[in-house]
């Protein structure tokens, strides 16, 4: 009996809860309509009560007003209901769109499109970053001339070296001081310098040579390439134009950029650059490609060796012809082939470093010291002493004449000597020539002095 009573009580409680839930839902939906009906009934009751105190004419006016107000109220409620439905539908659509976008984004995160991801893998080959004070001389919209100067530099490198540099991205950065600039190669730091807009630069060497007094208001700095002391002068007097070689800040920046493009040619002259150069040459003279037996990567290394020492690769047909002849010996070493190629450009190399009288000012390395730069040499201390002596003599010659003398040596050690100097002397323009790279018409002026050094 008790179990039957419990079952009945449970059923009754279940029905009660169901009725309550249904009634709540019905009431929530009918609530605005019930309120409106209550307002109408209340208004009607007041209207009936009011009519009992009025005459016929007043009753007519009151009833007319009530009818108009009732109709407008009904229309207002209907419009509100329609607008409410419209807003709800619009919000539902927005929520659906957001959900779809979320689904798409989660799909792309879980299953990304490889093509879109590969587009994100891009490295700027050359970046030229400037401090905020240099924006006015770099930005073309503010009258800056860096962009046309870069285009001019690109044209000169193509004309003189046959070397096409990649696009250069110019941008400002807050990481630099206001007058600083820096050059990045493949998004890695290469060099940094400092210039002053609307100033002219003069070297301390030239100022002293021309007996010009150095003024306190001049900005003393270090030359970003040669590392010698320089002064930045604002509103330079006319007498300076005749005595001293004044340099614009943008010209110095472009000269620094040129040095970087040549020194970092191994990072900038890629396999793609080599392939495009070959395709251009193939259209002009396809016969060279029938007998060329070297790989694209080996050819790139050879061309980079030439560019790094500012030997032109513009005559690519002569280079390919010479390589065909050299590879008959079945020697596929980039250093050996590039050294042999240099002999094909003796006149070009010699005339580049002589003066108007065909005099080549040089520092000739004595034969007694040449064994130091042979492969597997262990005389590190003596090598460093020799390098220091040559560096001093180069600086003295530059300080005196304003030009760098070349280093002259035998063909056996030329490449090793050049690389040794490049590794140990970062701030000087080093040119190393072999004795058999000098043309017959060149007069050699040897200014070397190694009396203080002794061979062990």
Buried (B, 14 or more C-beta within 10 A) or exposed (E): EEEEEEEEEEEEEEEEEEEEEEEEEEEEEEEEEEEBEEEEEEBEEEBEEBBEEEEEEEBEEBBEEBEEEBEEBEEEBEEEEEEEEEEEEEEEEEEEEEEEEEEEEEEEEEEEEEEEEEEEEEEBBBBBBBBEBBBBBBBEEEEBBBEEBBEEBBEEBEEEBBBEBBEBEBEBEEEBEEBBBBBBBBEEEBBBBBBBBEBBBBBBBBBEBEEBEEEEEBBEBEBBBBEBBBBBBEEBEEEBEEBBEBBBBBBBBBBBBBBBBBBBBBBBBBEEBBEEBBEEBBEEEEEBEEEBEBEEEBBBBBBBBBBBBBBBBBBBEBBBBBBBEBBEEEEEEBEBBBBBBBEBBBEBBBEBBBEEEEEBBBBBBEEEBBEBBEEEBEBEEBBEBBBEBBBEBBBEBBBEEEEBBBBBBBBBBBBBBBBBBBEEBEBBBBBBBBEEBBBEEBEBBEBBEBEEBEEE
